[in-house]
Amino acid sequence: MSKNPTVELKLPILKNMELIATQTAEVVSKHMNLSEEKSGEISMAIIEACINAFEHSNSKEEIFIHFIISETSLTVKVIDQGVGFDATKVAIPDIDSKINTKERKRGWGVMLIKELMDYVHFTSDSSGTTLTMVKNKGQKDE
Amino acid sequence: MSKILNTEESNGLVIISTQGYLNKDLGEEIQSVANEFIEKGTTKFLINLSQSNIVNSIGASIMIELIETLQEIDGDLSFCELAPIIEKTFNIMGLTKYCKTFKSQSEAIEALG
C-alpha cells in the first residue's frame, strides 16, 4: 500500500506564523482541486488551531503541521508539545451571553474549527496535543 | 502586512477601509480609530473589508467589543465587501446578529446614510 503524500511544516511560536500554514493549505487545496470555499474553511480552521497551540499550550517549542493528501480527503494534523488540555471541558461560546456582559469575548477557536471541518478530534496529554481535522472532497471538487 | 488604508466621514457615517489580516493588531487599530470618532460624537461605523481576505477569532472578538461599545451609545457597526470565509466566520460566531453586512460600500452608504 502506498503512503499518502504528506506536507510537513515546523512553525516557531512567532507572531502571524499561522499565515505560513494557510499559504501551504492554499497550495495543497489547489493541488487537490478543492473549491475556494473549502480552501478558505481549511485555512480558517488552521489559523484557529495554530493560535490555540501558540497561546494555550504554554510551550515555547515549535508546532508541527502535517497535511495528508488522499483521494477523498485532506487531513490536517496540528501538533504542539505543550501541557495538554481536556477538549470536553471547552465551553461552547454564545455571542448572546458575551455581548453586554463581563464574559470574556474570546474563546471561539474550537467551535469554529468544528463548524468549518468535517471531522475534528483531539488527543492530548501532559506532553502535548494533536488536533486532527479532516475536510472531505465533494463531487464539485473532482 | 495589515493596516487601515483609509478613514472617511460622510453624513455622520465613518467608513474605515482595511488591508490584510484582520487579527488582534488590526482589530485594535480599528477599535482605536473608532473610539476617537466616538469621543467626537460619531455613532455609525462601516468597516470596508474588501482588501482583507482573512480573519482570526481574536480580531473578530475585538469587533464584538466595538459592537458592545456602540450599543451603549445607541450606535451601529456594519461591514461591507466581506470575503466569503469572513462572512461565514462572522455568521458562525453570531456577529451578524448584531451588525449589518452589505455586498458593496455604495449599497451600505445608501442603506445607512
Boltz contact constraints between the chains, C-beta under 6 A:
constraints:
  - contact:
      token1: [A, 40]
      token2: [B, 85]
      max_distance: 6.0
  - contact:
      token1: [A, 44]
      token2: [B, 85]
      max_distance: 6.0
  - contact:
      token1: [A, 47]
      token2: [B, 56]
      max_distance: 6.0
  - contact:
      token1: [A, 48]
      token2: [B, 57]
      max_distance: 6.0
  - contact:
      token1: [A, 95]
      token2: [B, 94]
      max_distance: 6.0
  - contact:
      token1: [A, 99]
      token2: [B, 68]
      max_distance: 6.0
  - contact:
      token1: [A, 100]
      token2: [B, 68]
      max_distance: 6.0
  - contact:
      token1: [A, 105]
      token2: [B, 61]
      max_distance: 6.0
  - contact:
      token1: [A, 105]
      token2: [B, 64]
      max_distance: 6.0
  - contact:
      token1: [A, 105]
      token2: [B, 65]
      max_distance: 6.0
  - contact:
      token1: [A, 106]
      token2: [B, 61]
      max_distance: 6.0
  - contact:
      token1: [A, 108]
      token2: [B, 57]
      max_distance: 6.0
  - contact:
      token1: [A, 108]
      token2: [B, 93]
      max_distance: 6.0
  - contact:
      token1: [A, 109]
      token2: [B, 57]
      max_distance: 6.0
  - contact:
      token1: [A, 112]
      token2: [B, 92]
      max_distance: 6.0
  - contact:
      token1: [A, 115]
      token2: [B, 92]
      max_distance: 6.0
